[in-house]
Every structure is written in structure tokens, then in C-alpha cells.
């Protein structure tokens, strides 16, 4: 039986059960320069997308942690954006706690922690609005009727469709914040677990840097005499 030159060159004395012409095909594609180019481009694209997702997740968690509940307590002449210029030590502490958990409990704990962070962010944004209008924090027990007053105000000013759209937009935005923070914390926890040593060193370095840095001085403008 004629086995052909490709089979003879890769199968030794003769054809066998595992003999195939695939090695010759792969060698030819490598020689032509097609196979390495495809492999490198595919791997690089996947790595780039994963890195981008991780960076975006870190940005979401960072903004959720540093978002203040009141931007009116900065020193006079300061920009409101200076309230976001701090190192969120609580985030590194949370990562350290998650890394100390067993593998099976780490992902559910990260999801719960991310959901709580999202809810806290929503509450801080509501507090920001209450400080700007009523000069006090939002009371989750007594202030719910104020949302009905706000709905009636928008309805009387812009019409019923605009009021319904504002309520739907606010609910969707709150759900999106909670969902994004949950997915982001889960993503960062998985990356930190794969690079445990680097994550531990980064957490220690950031904690030391935050402990030695001086936070911006704040004042409560409601109690400052004019």
C-alpha cells in the first residue's frame, strides 16, 4: 500500500493508527508564516480586552469608594473634584479580606460586597442631593414621602411623561450602579486571586502610603459664621 511522502516522513517505517498528515500541514503553515501570526494576534486581542475590562472594573470600584456624600465641606476655593483625590484604603482592606477567604466562599462574598458597595454609592449620591437642597443627610426611614413630592413637582412642571421617565431613569441608574459595582468587585477579586503576591504587595504599599498622607482639610459650611 502506498502511504505517500507526507505519511512516510512523519510516521517512520509505515502508517499506524495515530499516523496523520496534520504535522506536515502545520509545518507548512508555520513555514509560510500564517500560523504564528494568527496565534499572536488572537492572543494579543484577548489579553487586551481582559486588561481593558480589569482597568474599567478598577475605575468603577475606585469611583464608588471615593464618591463623597457632600462636596460642600471642602475648604473655600477648592474644586469639588478634590473630594475624589484620595486613596481608598477600605478597598484594599476589602481585597485583603476576600483573598483570605476559601476559594468557594470568595466569589459569593465578593458579589455581596460589591452589591453593598453599590447600594452605599446610591445612598451617597442621594445624600449629596439632600445636602444641596435641604442641608442634611437622607433619612431612609422618614424621607420617602419627599420622593413623592419631587415626582409631583416634575409632573406639574414638565408633564406626566417626563415625571414617569425621570422615575424610571433613576431606578435604572440605581440598578446599573449596583450591578456594575458587583461585577467589578468580582472581577478584581478574581484577578487579585490569580496574582496573590502582587496584590498583597500592592495592598501593603497603598496602605502605607495612605497612612502617611494627609487628607484634605474639610469644613462644614453650615456651621461657619458669615
Steps between C-alpha positions, in 0.01 A plus 500: 500500500633844408513722806615814319796722576326703774406188700842340457687805620299525825403137568841333486493144360138504397150622579348436838178572681616845613668593172373824346602759246417780751867559606598558139215747458594690817865511400405639162282770660780591741743516211264731310470726804123465531458301821722708733340824385148373568594364843675816612224730379228293665682476832586869499139601429363288783764630741425859402128454560558336838733782605248761390219331696720481811597867477136605459401283797768666710378844393140415593602376846730799552223750418253312719741515794610862471161653412416735789158558647554877518729712286427823690737420787821572310709807584403826335624528143541124456360314203230237565718252312755517783261290707586209271878537549570245770624144533210266587666294774170322569515351152840343560380373837202338329724330243723370780199352681370337181839346424508350850172315437485145358467466124134390506391784727705772328279560197165516689659726761634726224153520343340593833769756573461653153123525539540672838751739349254583224219566748732719705591695188134558416435621854800736483367651177159549664673659801681734264166619362350541847800701618467727196127563551423443870850526659466161667539129435235273357295319764405157360214471748330840487596656166320269255197736470739763363547289188125516441518879536782505246296289260204738527730798444642352180151399388359852552803662337570273201202266473418143595720329234804694617432406861460132416818512290692664784390232746582218258838654419587537868405138574695368200802708596494368857471140379783556250727638773438200726551257211820667380657512844411135562654382174803725550576371849463140380737573209765668716481222757560236234798692360645554847460129580696407186777746597489459876858609573479815287161586649630461854798724428283763334256497792779543754664780301173687449408467867838640607470785252150587617599490867782747443307736273299785646133513397359830376364727770124529504260743655128493548376813332168482679671577833740763363393851602470760230 
